[in-house]
Amino acid sequence: MCNSFDHLRMVSDEERIRDRDTIIELKEQLKTQGDQLQTQGIQLQAQDAVINSLKEQVAFLMRQRHSSSGL
């Protein structure tokens, strides 16, 4: 009976170690995904700034065109 208990405890310890390793791996994956999302967010902000700049340039050119055609 003692041998059976030791075997169960050893299996339980192995499961805990496996679970701990799985948790560590999942945390690392989550951190990597978080870093990737943060990078993508920064890239989107930069693209947004470029789009806004282009919109301003187009609006300026349209105003210039409109005012020069009125002359």
Secondary structure as UniProt FT lines:
FT   HELIX           2..69
//
